[in-house]
Amino acid sequence: MIKGQKVVCINDTFTTVIRAIYKQLPVKGNTYTIREVFLGREKVVKGGDSATVGLLLTELVNPPDPFHAGQQELGFSSERFAPLEEHPDEEAEVGELIGAGAEKGGYWVN
């Protein structure tokens, strides 16, 4: 996942504690834009370390994380979101085809 990418929320189940410290939470099925991608706090999983990928979203703004020394904004696990597959605009596709044919004597449509 990258900054500027559109994602859709696939998990909006939050604990009571999370609901109390966040101002805004994502809603399952809604589309959001990634504002920032960051490395979340590490957690121990079966004797090894693993890091989580966190996201800040353009449409949602939350208070600083009370447990983060740098006062980073509270974010969301990337596992709560799926990339949104965007389809190119049909007019753009037609223009590209016409443009490619123009090199061989095709026509331009304005």
Buried (B, 14 or more C-beta within 10 A) or exposed (E): EEEEBBBBBEEEEBEEEEEEEBEEBBEEEEBBBBBEBEEBEEEEEEEEEEEBBBBBBEEBEBEEBEEEEEEBBBBBEBEBBEEEEEEEEEEEEEBEEEEEEEEEEEEEEE
